[in-house]
Structure formats: structure tokens, C-alpha cells
Amino acid sequence: MDIKTTIPPPFTPSYVPYMYKGENVKGAFGAGTRPDFVRASDRAYFDAGVTRDDLRQLFIAMDLFDTGAGMKLVGDFNYGNIKARPGQSGRAAFDKVEKSNDGYANYASHADFARAKLRLIQKPLWRVNLATDSPSDIIDKIVGNPANAWGTLLSDAARRALETGKGIEQLSPTVGRYEGERDRVMRYRAQGIFDISRARQKMYAEKLTPIARQVGQYMAGGDPNVVYTPAFERTATPVEPPVVPPIRPMDPSAPTVPEQPTLVQAPKPLTKEAFDVLAFTRNMKVRLLNGHEYPIEAVDFELREVKYYNDNDAPIWVSVKRIAAVV
């Protein structure tokens, strides 16, 4: 794994007024400010201690996915929708997938949020190692963990359909370019994915890859061609075709077999039925089975024979059994 460390320049963004359920939310970004959000996040994560370019790119992509590049906040400066701890300041919001109404934490600044997110990602349950794990490893650990996944992503109905194959037709269909749960579950099952942990890993990697490529265009040291792949696809062993040994080992001293000529199917003789329906004319030729052609001089319809003169100018009558075609 090629680890790069680039120091992002300081960046001070401009925030816009934003309200959620009648309350002012601090730290919101306006429309068309995605590059500013990326640059501000890049510096915030660096100041929080993330020196690896690939990890900053992943974390920024996650935040962009969670809050639309800081445009849809619930908690102050909470770009990752981190839920508030007991006693921590926050705002409640209903999650239609989780069907919860938990509070989302308020933070004092972008850097304050970045430090909180790093603490969350490094919780012992997920066993994330920011020094050695690749971005795909981190996705596997925090999203695929069956005990406490990062975001539900799939509804309970989709999960049951994925695992049992029942109720797929009742899931939401694809609308426009947004893949519905019905088509996603069918696609995952066709790929051999039948458990929610792998489905979360696959889905989150698919969603984050194009977002991270956008992030890579604006951040310091970003990779605009990054691809996130779940572990079960990265470590899959390709199936090699079986090697069939020869029936008998070849003797090195055995004489080599000379190259054989290519066999060509010989032409078949003209059938009696085909001969009987021919309308002979003076300009027709007979083509023999040996490939030679001669002008037809006479025809005996009863015996099904034609007359021609050979190269020695001798008259020859040939039966239909020796005729390949009449042309």
C-alpha cells in the first residue's frame, strides 16, 4: 500500500444561514460550495491528526455522503451525523431507515467535529488502525460489523429479502438513476451476497467510490481514480481451470509426427431428384466430382447422363453419380 502524506493549506470557508426545525444550525455550507467543503474538511482532518491523504479522502467522502457536503446539517458542525452521547448537546432528528429519533451532536468547530469522528472511528469495537488499515479495510470494519454497523443503509424489509429471497417484489423499485432496494437486493443475491454485513460493505463501497473521486479533485494529495472494494471481493481466489494430464507421458526420444494435411470434405454427387428438375441449355457445363468442368453436348434424361468431350476431344457419357453440379 503506497501511503502518501500531503500537508493541505489552511482554508477558512464561508458559512451560510441554515435552520433545522426552526433552530439555527452553525457550520452549514451553501449550494455550489463543494470544493470549499472539501478544502475545509481536508485541513480540519489534518489538524486532527490524519496525515495520510487516502484516509482524509475517505473521511471527507463519508461526510459529503452523510450531509450533502455540509448543506443538510442537524447538529452544529456535525458533518457526519454523529449521534450525541448522554448529556451532550444535540438536536433530535427522525431517521426513516433506522426509525429512530435520536439526537445529533453539536460541535464548536469543523476541527472539533473531525477530532470527535476520529475518536468514534477508533472505538475498540471496530478495531480500526489508522496507521496500517487501507480505506477499504476501514469501510469493512465500520460498515460490515454485524454488532454495530456505521449506518443501516438497507431497510429491515430489504435485509430479510436479501437473506431469505422472499418479499423482493415488495421492495421499492429503481427511480431514474437511483437504484431501488428491489433491484439492489436482486443484484447482490445474483453476486452471491446473502448476508447484511457483506451487503453493507458492498453498498457503502459502491456509493463512496464516485464521491471520493470528486473529493480527490479538490483536496491536497487526493486520488481522482480511487476505488473502494470490500474485502470479500479483494481476497476472492480466482477459480483456475483444471489441468488435464495427457493419457500417456510423451517419450522425449519418440519421433515427432509430421504435420498432417488439412482434410477437406469432398463434394457430394448430384441427386437424381435434382437432375430431373434441371432445365438444361446449350451454355451449361457439367462439374465432375474431381472438380473439372466441361461444356454439355447432350443429355440422356432416361439414364440421367450427360455427354461432354474430354481434353483429348473424345466423347464421354457420365452418369449422375459422378456429377457434382450443373452450372
C-alpha positions as CSV (number, residue, x, y, z in Angstrom):
1,M,0.0,0.0,0.0
2,D,1.5,3.3,-1.2
3,I,0.9,5.8,1.7
4,K,1.2,9.5,0.8
5,T,1.2,12.4,3.2
6,T,0.5,15.9,1.8
7,I,0.0,19.0,4.0
8,P,-3.2,20.8,3.0
9,P,-3.0,24.6,3.1
10,P,-5.1,26.4,5.7
11,F,-8.6,27.3,4.5
12,T,-11.3,29.4,6.1
13,P,-14.7,28.7,4.5
14,S,-17.8,31.0,4.4
15,Y,-20.8,29.5,6.1
16,V,-24.4,30.3,5.3
17,P,-27.5,30.7,7.5
18,Y,-29.3,27.4,7.9
19,M,-32.2,26.3,10.1
20,Y,-33.4,22.8,11.1
21,K,-36.9,22.6,12.6
22,G,-36.8,26.3,13.5
23,E,-33.3,26.3,15.0
24,N,-30.2,27.9,13.6
25,V,-27.5,25.4,12.7
26,K,-23.9,26.5,12.7
27,G,-21.4,25.5,10.0
28,A,-23.7,25.0,7.0
29,F,-22.3,25.3,3.5
30,G,-24.3,26.8,0.7
31,A,-25.1,25.5,-2.8
32,G,-22.1,25.2,-5.2
33,T,-19.5,25.2,-2.4
34,R,-18.5,21.6,-2.6
35,P,-14.8,22.5,-3.3
36,D,-14.8,24.7,-0.3
37,F,-16.3,21.9,1.9
38,V,-13.6,19.5,0.7
39,R,-10.7,22.0,1.3
40,A,-12.1,23.0,4.8
41,S,-12.5,19.3,5.7
42,D,-9.1,18.4,4.4
43,R,-7.4,20.9,6.7
44,A,-9.7,20.0,9.6
45,Y,-8.8,16.3,9.5
46,F,-5.1,17.1,9.1
47,D,-5.2,19.3,12.2
48,A,-7.0,16.5,14.0
49,G,-4.0,14.2,13.2
50,V,-4.9,12.5,10.0
51,T,-1.7,12.9,7.9
52,R,-2.5,10.1,5.3
53,D,-4.0,11.5,2.2
54,D,-6.1,8.4,1.4
55,L,-7.7,8.4,4.9
56,R,-8.6,12.1,4.7
57,Q,-10.1,11.5,1.3
58,L,-12.2,8.6,2.7
59,F,-13.4,10.6,5.7
60,I,-14.3,13.6,3.6
61,A,-16.3,11.4,1.2
62,M,-18.2,9.9,4.1
63,D,-19.1,13.4,5.4
64,L,-20.1,14.5,1.9
65,F,-22.3,11.5,1.6
66,D,-23.9,11.9,5.1
67,T,-24.7,15.6,4.9
68,G,-24.5,16.6,1.2
69,A,-21.2,18.5,1.6
70,G,-22.4,20.3,4.7
71,M,-25.6,21.5,3.2
72,K,-28.0,19.3,5.3
73,L,-26.9,19.5,8.9
74,V,-28.8,18.7,12.0
75,G,-26.1,19.3,14.7
76,D,-23.7,22.3,14.6
77,F,-20.7,21.5,12.5
78,N,-21.8,17.8,12.6
79,Y,-20.9,16.8,9.0
80,G,-21.0,13.1,9.7
81,N,-24.4,12.9,11.6
82,I,-22.7,11.6,14.7
83,K,-25.2,10.9,17.4
84,A,-24.9,12.8,20.7
85,R,-23.7,11.0,23.8
86,P,-25.7,11.1,27.0
87,G,-25.6,14.6,28.4
88,Q,-24.0,16.1,25.2
89,S,-25.7,19.0,23.4
90,G,-27.6,17.9,20.2
91,R,-30.7,18.1,18.1
92,A,-33.2,15.3,17.5
93,A,-33.9,14.1,14.0
94,F,-36.0,11.2,12.7
95,D,-34.2,8.5,10.7
96,K,-36.7,6.9,8.3
97,V,-34.4,3.9,7.7
98,E,-33.5,3.2,11.4
99,K,-36.9,4.5,12.5
100,S,-35.1,6.4,15.3
101,N,-35.5,9.9,16.7
102,D,-32.0,10.3,18.3
103,G,-30.1,13.4,19.0
104,Y,-27.3,14.5,16.7
105,A,-24.3,16.1,18.5
106,N,-23.4,19.8,18.3
107,Y,-19.7,20.7,17.9
108,A,-17.9,24.0,18.3
109,S,-16.0,23.9,15.0
110,H,-15.1,21.9,12.0
111,A,-11.9,20.7,13.7
112,D,-13.8,19.8,16.8
113,F,-16.1,17.6,14.7
114,A,-13.1,16.0,13.0
115,R,-11.5,15.0,16.3
116,A,-14.8,13.5,17.5
117,K,-15.2,11.5,14.4
118,L,-11.7,10.1,14.7
119,R,-12.5,9.0,18.3
120,L,-15.6,7.3,17.1
121,I,-13.9,5.5,14.2
122,Q,-11.2,4.2,16.6
123,K,-13.7,2.8,19.1
124,P,-12.5,-0.7,20.2
125,L,-15.4,-2.5,18.7
126,W,-14.3,-1.7,15.1
127,R,-10.5,-2.3,15.7
128,V,-9.6,0.3,13.2
129,N,-5.9,1.0,12.8
130,L,-5.3,4.4,11.2
131,A,-1.6,3.6,10.7
132,T,-2.0,0.3,8.7
133,D,-5.6,-0.1,7.5
134,S,-6.4,0.9,4.0
135,P,-9.6,2.9,3.3
136,S,-11.3,-0.3,2.1
137,D,-10.3,-2.0,5.3
138,I,-11.9,0.7,7.4
139,I,-15.1,0.5,5.4
140,D,-15.2,-3.2,6.0
141,K,-14.7,-2.8,9.7
142,I,-17.1,0.0,10.5
143,V,-19.9,-0.8,8.0
144,G,-19.7,-4.6,7.9
145,N,-19.6,-5.1,11.6
146,P,-22.8,-7.0,12.4
147,A,-22.9,-5.7,16.0
148,N,-22.8,-2.0,15.3
149,A,-22.7,-1.0,11.6
150,W,-22.0,2.6,10.5
151,G,-25.4,3.4,9.2
152,T,-28.1,1.0,8.4
153,L,-28.2,1.6,4.6
154,L,-30.8,-1.1,3.9
155,S,-34.2,-1.3,5.5
156,D,-35.4,-4.3,7.6
157,A,-37.5,-5.5,4.7
158,A,-34.6,-5.4,2.3
159,R,-32.4,-7.2,4.8
160,R,-35.0,-10.0,5.1
161,A,-35.4,-10.2,1.4
162,L,-31.6,-10.4,0.9
163,E,-31.2,-13.2,3.4
164,T,-34.3,-15.3,2.6
165,G,-35.1,-14.4,-1.0
166,K,-38.7,-13.6,0.0
167,G,-40.5,-10.4,-0.4
168,I,-38.2,-8.9,-3.0
169,E,-41.0,-7.8,-5.3
170,Q,-42.5,-5.7,-2.5
171,L,-39.3,-3.5,-2.1
172,S,-39.0,-0.1,-3.6
173,P,-38.1,-0.1,-7.4
174,T,-35.5,1.9,-9.2
175,V,-36.4,5.5,-9.9
176,G,-34.4,7.2,-12.6
177,R,-30.7,6.8,-11.9
178,Y,-31.3,5.9,-8.2
179,E,-31.2,2.2,-7.7
180,G,-34.1,0.9,-5.6
181,E,-33.8,-1.7,-2.9
182,R,-35.6,-4.3,-5.0
183,D,-33.0,-4.1,-7.8
184,R,-30.1,-3.8,-5.4
185,V,-31.2,-6.9,-3.5
186,M,-31.7,-8.8,-6.7
187,R,-28.2,-7.7,-7.9
188,Y,-26.5,-8.6,-4.7
189,R,-28.1,-12.0,-4.5
190,A,-27.1,-12.7,-8.1
191,Q,-23.5,-11.9,-7.0
192,G,-23.7,-14.4,-4.1
193,I,-24.2,-11.8,-1.4
194,F,-26.8,-13.1,1.1
195,D,-25.9,-11.5,4.4
196,I,-26.4,-7.9,5.6
197,S,-22.8,-7.4,6.6
198,R,-21.4,-8.1,3.1
199,A,-24.3,-6.1,1.5
200,R,-23.4,-3.1,3.7
201,Q,-19.8,-3.3,2.7
202,K,-20.6,-3.6,-1.0
203,M,-23.2,-0.9,-0.9
204,Y,-21.1,1.6,1.0
205,A,-18.0,1.0,-1.2
206,E,-20.1,1.5,-4.3
207,K,-21.6,4.7,-3.0
208,L,-18.4,6.2,-1.7
209,T,-16.2,5.5,-4.7
210,P,-17.6,8.1,-7.1
211,I,-17.9,10.6,-4.2
212,A,-14.3,10.1,-3.2
213,R,-13.2,10.6,-6.8
214,Q,-14.8,14.0,-6.7
215,V,-13.2,14.7,-3.4
216,G,-9.8,13.7,-4.9
217,Q,-10.1,16.6,-7.4
218,Y,-10.1,19.3,-4.7
219,M,-8.1,18.1,-1.7
220,A,-4.4,18.0,-1.3
221,G,-2.9,14.7,-2.5
222,G,-6.2,13.3,-3.5
223,D,-6.6,10.4,-5.9
224,P,-9.3,11.1,-8.5
225,N,-9.3,7.4,-9.6
226,V,-9.7,5.8,-6.2
227,V,-11.7,2.6,-6.0
228,Y,-13.1,1.1,-2.8
229,T,-13.6,-2.7,-2.8
230,P,-15.0,-4.9,0.0
231,A,-12.6,-7.5,1.5
232,F,-14.6,-10.5,0.3
233,E,-14.0,-9.3,-3.3
234,R,-10.4,-8.3,-2.8
235,T,-9.4,-11.6,-1.3
236,A,-11.5,-13.8,-3.6
237,T,-9.5,-16.7,-5.0
238,P,-9.9,-17.0,-8.8
239,V,-11.0,-20.4,-10.0
240,E,-8.4,-21.9,-12.2
241,P,-9.5,-24.3,-14.9
242,P,-8.5,-27.9,-14.2
243,V,-5.3,-29.2,-15.8
244,V,-6.0,-32.5,-17.6
245,P,-2.8,-34.5,-17.9
246,P,-2.1,-36.5,-21.1
247,I,-3.2,-40.1,-21.1
248,R,0.4,-41.3,-21.6
249,P,3.5,-39.2,-20.9
250,M,5.4,-38.4,-24.1
251,D,8.8,-40.1,-24.6
252,P,11.4,-37.4,-25.5
253,S,13.1,-39.8,-27.8
254,A,10.0,-40.7,-29.7
255,P,9.9,-39.5,-33.3
256,T,7.9,-36.4,-34.0
257,V,4.7,-36.8,-36.0
258,P,4.9,-34.8,-39.3
259,E,2.3,-32.1,-39.8
260,Q,-0.8,-33.6,-41.3
261,P,-2.5,-32.1,-44.3
262,T,-5.8,-30.3,-43.8
263,L,-8.7,-32.6,-44.8
264,V,-11.3,-31.1,-47.0
265,Q,-14.8,-32.6,-47.4
266,A,-15.2,-34.0,-50.9
267,P,-18.2,-32.7,-52.9
268,K,-21.3,-34.9,-52.9
269,P,-22.8,-36.2,-56.2
270,L,-25.9,-34.6,-57.6
271,T,-29.1,-36.3,-56.6
272,K,-31.5,-37.9,-59.1
273,E,-34.2,-35.5,-58.0
274,A,-32.0,-32.5,-58.6
275,F,-31.0,-33.8,-62.0
276,D,-34.7,-34.3,-63.0
277,V,-35.7,-30.7,-62.4
278,L,-32.8,-29.1,-64.2
279,A,-33.6,-27.0,-67.3
280,F,-30.7,-27.7,-69.5
281,T,-29.4,-25.1,-72.0
282,R,-26.7,-25.0,-74.6
283,N,-24.5,-22.9,-72.3
284,M,-24.4,-25.2,-69.4
285,K,-21.4,-27.0,-68.1
286,V,-21.0,-30.2,-66.1
287,R,-18.8,-30.1,-63.0
288,L,-17.5,-33.5,-62.1
289,L,-16.6,-34.8,-58.6
290,N,-12.9,-34.2,-59.3
291,G,-13.6,-30.5,-59.9
292,H,-13.2,-30.5,-63.7
293,E,-15.8,-28.7,-65.8
294,Y,-16.8,-29.4,-69.4
295,P,-19.5,-28.0,-71.7
296,I,-22.5,-30.2,-72.0
297,E,-23.1,-31.6,-75.5
298,A,-26.1,-33.9,-75.0
299,V,-28.4,-35.1,-72.2
300,D,-29.9,-38.6,-71.7
301,F,-32.9,-38.0,-69.3
302,E,-33.8,-41.6,-69.1
303,L,-30.3,-42.8,-67.9
304,R,-29.6,-39.5,-66.2
305,E,-26.4,-39.0,-68.1
306,V,-24.7,-36.1,-69.9
307,K,-22.3,-36.1,-72.7
308,Y,-19.1,-34.0,-72.9
309,Y,-15.8,-34.0,-74.8
310,N,-12.7,-34.5,-72.7
311,D,-9.3,-32.9,-73.2
312,N,-8.5,-35.4,-76.0
313,D,-11.7,-34.5,-77.8
314,A,-13.2,-37.9,-77.1
315,P,-17.0,-38.1,-76.3
316,I,-17.7,-39.1,-72.8
317,W,-21.1,-40.0,-71.2
318,V,-21.1,-39.5,-67.4
319,S,-23.8,-40.6,-65.0
320,V,-25.3,-38.5,-62.3
321,K,-23.3,-40.4,-59.7
322,R,-20.1,-38.7,-60.9
323,I,-21.7,-35.2,-61.4
324,A,-21.2,-32.7,-58.6
325,A,-23.2,-29.9,-60.2
326,V,-24.5,-28.5,-63.5
327,V,-23.6,-24.8,-63.9
